[in-house]
């Protein structure tokens, strides 16, 4: 594969091999060379893990795979040149490195705490029973929707639909009927509909046509083609989600307790007066 423009010292290789590899593959597999130094597959996958833990690299288009590898190689190249110029010794750079190191370590500690928390089946079931609205799947409506500029046209369409005329016949008139400004046949949950349409749609039985409804978009006529009733997700489908929520809640409480205990023991002392004296507050 040819070197990518703008980075003449980088040799990009083995893109096809990458598509079938995992992070556990042999680290001797080199996927790039930067200034003559080989870059292993494992290092690249570690980089991708930081960019997006959900990323499935092997499923990306070849152009996107190449872009990500080029981006990684560029970053390695620029970092190496920064070290060569001793930019890592500059005070501002060291401050940023220290900041990110501290933040990464703090997040690692929080995550280790979350991972260590056990959640019982009883806690999961109790949370589910007490928070069922969180796990409701709203009703969905498949509507046949026509919007007209003039009320007379909407009333005519309403009558046609109620007499059993296929929606498709009326929708096809959009090309020639200048009063017909919008047509759609689509499925929606109630909250996605325009506020003025929610009540009328929810009140329809399958096959029924609404009264004419006016909004700033025009005069609406809607027929309900299908309806999926609201449902509650089974516990077994959401128990992992609930366990994660409970771990987050418990970890938040534990972290707050750790900070409070550290203050009590004098491990944390805040000197706001010193900040005020320096004019920082």
N, C-alpha and C positions, 0 to 999 in steps of 0.2 A: 504494500500500500504506500502511496506517495506521502511524503511529509506534508503536514498541514501548513497552509500559508501563514506567514507571520511568526512561525516558531521553527526556524530552520534547524535548530539543534535537537529537536525532538523526533524520534523515529517511532511512529505509531505502528503496532504490529498485532497480529493474532486476533482481529476483531471477530472473526467467525468462531474461533475457539471459545471466546468469552460467552457467546450466546448459549453454550451448553454447559457452562461451569457453575459451580457454587462456591461459597466462601470457604468450604472445607477442602477444596482441591489442593493439589500439590503447590506449595508456595514457590517452588522453583520455576513455575510458569511465569515468564516475563511478558508483560503486555505493553511495555514501552521502555524506551531508553532516554534518559535525560542527561545530557553532557557526558555520555558514555557510561552512565550508571544505570543498571537495570532496575526496573520497577516491577515488583511481583504482583500477582493477581490478588493475593490476600490483602495487600495494602490498598489496592483500588476498591475492593469490596468494603473495607473498613471506611473508606472515604464516602462511598455511596450510602452506607448505613447512617452516617452523620447528616448527609444531605437530605435523605428521605427514607426512614426505616421501612416504609411500605412499598418502596420502589421495586418493581420486578424488571430488572435490567434486561434479562433474556427475552422478554416479551416486547421490548421497545423496538421501533423501526431502526434500521441500520444507521440512518442519519442522526437519530437522537443518541444512539449508542456512541457514535463517533464524536458527537458534540460533548457528551459527558466525559469521555476519555480525554479529549482535547482540553477541556476545562480543568480536569485534574492535573494533567501534565503541565499546563500553563502555570497552575498554582505552585506545583513543585519547583518548576524552573524559577519563578519569580522569588519564591522563598529562599532558594539556594543563592540567588544573586544578592538578595537582601543580607544574608549572613556573610557573604563574601565582602560586601561593603560595610560590614559591622553595624548594620542598621538595628540589629537585635540588641546592641549595647546602648542604644540611645535611650534616654530617660523616658520619653513619651512611649516608645515601643515597649519597654520593660513594664511600664505601668499598665498598658493594655494587655500584655501577656499575663501579668499577675491578676488583673481583673477577670479575664476569661478563665484562668486556671482556678481561681477561687469560686467562680460561678459554677464551673463544671463539677468541682468537688462537692459543692453544696447540693447540687442537683443529684449527684451520685449518692450522697448520704440520704436525701429525701427518698429516692427510689429504693434504696436498700431497706429503708424503714417500711415503705409500702409493701415491698415483697415479703417482708418478714411477718406481716400481719395476717392472722388466721381469721377467717369468717366462717361461722357455722351455718349449717343448713337451716337451722331455726331462725337465725338472723336474716338470712336471705328470704325465707318464706314470710317472715313478719314484715319486712320492708315491702315485699310484693303486695301483701294484703292491705297494708296501710297507704300504699301509693299507686293503686290500680289505675287512676287516671293517666299516670305517666306512661302506661303501657297499652293504652287504647289505640287501636288503629281506626282512624275516622272513616265514616261512610264515604263511599266514592260513587259519583254520579257520571254516567255516560250520557252527555247531553247533545242534542241536535239544535244548534243555536243560529238564529238569523237576526240580523240587525238592519233596520231600515231607517232612511231619513224621514220618511213621511208616515204618520200614523195609519193612514188609509191602507198603505201597502202592508204594514204589519198586521192589521186586522184581517186583510184578505188572506195572508199567509197562515195566520192562526186558524182561520176557517178551513183552509185546504188541509192543514195537518190534522185537524180534528176529524175531518172527513176521511182520513186514511191515506192521503196522498203521500208518496214517499218523500222524505226530506231531500234526497238526492235530486229530485226533479226541481225543487225550489232553489236549492243551492246552485244548480247548474245555470240558473238564470242570471247569476251575478255578472257574467260577461256582457249581458245585454241590458239588464235592469239597472239603471243609474241610481235608483232609490235603495238598492240592496248594497249596503256598504261593507258587510262583514258576514262571513259564514264559517262555521266550524263544527266538527263532530269530534268531541274529545272527552276524556275522562278527567274529572276534577274531584278533589275533596272540598268540603264546604268552605273552608277558610281561604282557599285560593280564588274562589269566585268573587266578583264584585259584590260589595256589601248589599246593594239593592237586589241582587239576584239570589242571595243565599236562602232567604226565607221562602220565596216562591219555588225554588228548585227543591228544597228539602221537603216541601209540602206536596210534591207531585207523586203520583203512583206511576209505575212503569207503563209507558204508552200514552200518558196524559200530556196535554199541551198547556202551557201556562197562559195566564192572561197577559196582555201586552204590558211591558214594563218599560218605563222611560228612565234613561240616564243621560248624562252629557254626551254619550257616544251615539245615542239614537234610540229607536224604539225596538225593544227586544221581544222575540218570541222564541220560546224554548220547549222542546219536547224531550221528555226523559226516556231514553232508549233502554238503559239498564241501570241497576243499582246494586252496589255491594254494601250490605249493612255494616255498621260499625262492629268491631270485634276486639276482644281482649287477647293480647299475645299470651300464649301459654307460659307458665313459669319456666319450663325447661328451655324455652327459647331465649329467655332474658336473664337467667340466673348468673351467667358470667358477667354480664353488664352490671347487675346488681352487686355482685361481689366486688367488682372494681370500684363502684361508687362507695361502698361501705369501707373499703380499704382507704380510699381517698379521704373520707370523712374522719375515720379513726386516725389516720396519719396526721391530718391537720390538727386534731386535738392533742396528739402526742407531741408534735413539734412545738405547739404553743406551750405545753407543759414543760418541755425541755428548756425553752427560753426562759420561762418564769422561774423554774428551779435554778437555772444558771444565774439569774439575777439575784435570787435569794441567797445563793452561796457566794455571791460576789465575783463570779466568773465574768459577768457582764456589768460594766459600769458606764453609764452615759454621763458625759460632762457637758451638758447644754450650756452651762454658764460660761465655759471656756469659749464655746462657739460664739455666744453673744458678745463676749468681751472682744473677740476678734472681728466683730461686725459681720459675721457670716449669717446671722439670723436677725 
